[in-house]
């Protein structure tokens, strides 16, 4: 039963980041843009059952909830706290689920796997910490030729600056690895 340590505003005015005392997951990101996607995830389903919740993203010791802009955050925060406090802690996850979630980008050649590993290292060390501090993240969907396809998660998913400025910054940083890489948000 995770306890809320603090609640933070994000650059996206429609999103809040809940920092927890216990982890919800062990490195597995859960990102949902609607209730249909959240089927099978008890916590996310319970959050989508709350009026105005439009996006749920969580990993390790934090959860970001995005609303449709129509709710009062003070009231909505109290409603979100109920299913969040009732959620199981990460200790209940199996090792098999963790391994399966980490093998998300498949069918790459050895050369492309090595390229992607180098890109992921830069993302992990230099990009994701900033996105995560603002209640978001990005997930690599694929690498095809010189195109890296990413999906923004959490607060970043509906933030205008993530779609434009942040995307350009990521692409600029990755061009130190590959001069012709193009980063595309899907």
C-alpha positions as CSV (number, residue, x, y, z in Angstrom):
1,X,0.0,0.0,0.0
2,X,2.0,3.0,-1.3
3,X,1.9,6.2,0.8
4,X,2.1,9.6,-0.9
5,X,5.2,11.5,0.0
6,X,4.4,14.6,-1.9
7,X,2.4,16.0,-4.9
8,X,4.2,18.1,-7.4
9,X,3.0,20.4,-10.2
10,X,4.4,19.7,-13.6
11,X,5.0,22.1,-16.6
12,X,1.8,20.7,-18.0
13,X,-1.0,22.4,-16.0
14,X,-3.3,19.5,-16.5
15,X,-0.9,17.0,-14.9
16,X,0.2,16.3,-11.3
17,X,3.0,14.0,-10.2
18,X,2.5,11.9,-7.1
19,X,5.8,10.9,-5.4
20,X,5.4,7.8,-3.3
21,X,7.3,6.3,-0.3
22,X,7.1,2.8,-1.8
23,X,7.5,1.7,-5.4
24,X,4.5,0.7,-7.5
25,X,6.8,-1.1,-10.0
26,X,10.4,-2.2,-10.4
27,X,11.4,-0.3,-13.5
28,X,8.3,-1.2,-15.5
29,X,6.5,1.8,-17.0
30,X,2.7,1.7,-17.2
31,X,1.3,4.3,-19.6
32,X,-2.3,4.6,-20.6
33,X,-4.1,7.2,-22.7
34,X,-7.6,5.9,-22.0
35,X,-9.6,3.4,-19.9
36,X,-9.6,0.8,-22.7
37,X,-5.8,0.7,-22.7
38,X,-5.9,0.3,-18.9
39,X,-8.0,-2.8,-18.9
40,X,-6.2,-5.4,-16.8
41,X,-4.4,-2.8,-14.7
42,X,-6.4,-2.4,-11.5
43,X,-4.8,0.9,-10.4
44,X,-5.1,2.6,-13.8
45,X,-8.7,1.3,-14.3
46,X,-9.6,2.7,-10.9
47,X,-8.0,6.1,-11.8
48,X,-9.8,6.3,-15.1
49,X,-13.1,5.6,-13.3
50,X,-12.6,9.1,-11.7
51,X,-14.3,11.9,-13.7
52,X,-11.9,14.0,-15.8
53,X,-8.8,11.7,-15.6
54,X,-7.5,11.5,-19.2
55,X,-4.0,9.9,-18.8
56,X,-2.3,7.7,-16.3
57,X,1.5,7.0,-16.2
58,X,3.5,5.3,-13.4
59,X,6.8,3.8,-12.8
60,X,8.8,3.0,-9.6
61,X,8.0,5.6,-6.9
62,X,5.8,8.0,-8.8
63,X,2.6,8.3,-10.7
64,X,1.4,11.1,-13.0
65,X,-2.2,11.7,-13.6
66,X,-3.4,14.1,-16.4
67,X,-6.9,15.5,-16.4
68,X,-9.0,17.0,-19.2
69,X,-8.7,20.6,-17.8
70,X,-12.2,20.6,-16.4
71,X,-11.5,19.5,-12.8
72,X,-10.4,21.3,-9.7
73,X,-7.0,19.8,-8.7
74,X,-7.7,20.0,-5.0
75,X,-10.8,17.8,-5.3
76,X,-9.3,15.5,-7.9
77,X,-6.2,14.9,-5.8
78,X,-8.3,13.6,-2.9
79,X,-10.2,11.3,-5.3
80,X,-6.9,10.0,-6.8
81,X,-5.4,9.3,-3.4
82,X,-8.0,6.6,-2.6
83,X,-7.1,4.0,-5.3
84,X,-3.4,5.0,-5.2
85,X,-3.2,4.1,-1.5
86,X,-5.0,0.8,-2.1
87,X,-2.7,-0.2,-4.9
88,X,-0.3,-3.2,-4.3
89,X,3.4,-2.4,-3.9
90,X,6.1,-3.5,-6.4
91,X,7.1,-6.4,-4.2
92,X,4.1,-8.3,-5.6
93,X,5.5,-8.2,-9.2
94,X,7.1,-11.3,-10.6
95,X,10.6,-11.4,-12.1
96,X,9.0,-12.8,-15.3
97,X,6.9,-9.7,-15.7
98,X,9.9,-7.4,-15.3
99,X,11.9,-9.3,-17.9
100,X,9.0,-9.4,-20.4
101,X,8.4,-5.6,-20.1
102,X,12.1,-4.8,-20.7
103,X,12.2,-6.8,-24.0
104,X,9.8,-4.4,-25.7
105,X,11.7,-3.5,-28.9
106,X,12.3,-6.7,-30.8
107,X,13.3,-7.9,-34.3
108,X,16.4,-5.7,-34.7
109,X,19.6,-6.7,-36.4
110,X,22.7,-6.9,-34.2
111,X,23.9,-3.6,-35.6
112,X,20.6,-1.8,-35.0
113,X,20.4,-3.4,-31.4
114,X,23.9,-1.9,-30.7
115,X,22.8,1.5,-32.1
116,X,19.6,1.4,-30.0
117,X,21.6,0.5,-26.9
118,X,23.8,3.5,-27.4
119,X,20.7,5.7,-27.9
120,X,19.0,4.3,-24.8
121,X,22.1,5.0,-22.7
122,X,22.0,8.7,-23.7
123,X,18.2,8.8,-23.1
124,X,18.6,7.1,-19.7
125,X,21.5,9.3,-18.5
126,X,20.6,12.7,-20.1
127,X,17.0,12.9,-21.2
128,X,14.7,10.7,-19.1
129,X,15.8,12.2,-15.7
130,X,14.5,15.6,-16.8
131,X,11.3,14.3,-18.3
132,X,10.7,12.1,-15.1
133,X,11.3,15.1,-12.8
134,X,8.4,16.8,-14.6
135,X,6.1,13.7,-14.3
136,X,6.7,12.2,-17.8
137,X,8.9,10.0,-19.8
138,X,9.4,8.6,-23.2
139,X,9.3,5.1,-24.6
140,X,11.2,4.0,-27.7
141,X,8.8,2.3,-30.1
142,X,11.3,1.5,-32.8
143,X,14.4,2.3,-34.8
144,X,14.1,2.1,-38.6
145,X,17.0,3.4,-40.6
146,X,17.7,6.9,-39.4
147,X,14.3,7.3,-37.7
148,X,13.9,6.8,-33.9
149,X,10.2,6.6,-33.1
150,X,9.3,7.6,-29.5
151,X,6.1,7.9,-27.5
152,X,5.8,10.5,-24.8
153,X,4.3,9.3,-21.5
154,X,2.6,10.9,-18.5
155,X,2.7,14.7,-18.3
156,X,4.8,14.9,-21.4
157,X,2.2,13.2,-23.6
158,X,-0.1,16.3,-23.7
159,X,2.4,19.0,-23.1
160,X,3.0,21.4,-26.1
161,X,6.6,21.9,-25.2
162,X,7.3,18.2,-25.3
163,X,6.0,17.8,-28.8
164,X,8.1,20.7,-30.2
165,X,11.0,22.0,-28.2
166,X,11.9,18.9,-26.2
167,X,11.7,16.7,-29.3
168,X,14.2,19.0,-31.1
169,X,16.5,19.0,-28.0
170,X,16.5,15.2,-27.9
171,X,17.2,15.0,-31.6
172,X,20.0,17.5,-31.3
173,X,21.6,15.5,-28.5
174,X,21.3,12.2,-30.3
175,X,23.0,13.7,-33.4
176,X,26.2,13.6,-31.5
177,X,25.9,9.8,-31.9
178,X,24.4,9.7,-35.4
179,X,24.5,12.9,-37.5
180,X,21.4,12.1,-39.5
181,X,19.1,10.7,-36.9
182,X,15.5,11.9,-36.9
183,X,13.3,11.6,-33.8
184,X,9.6,11.2,-34.4
185,X,7.0,11.3,-31.7
186,X,4.1,8.9,-32.3
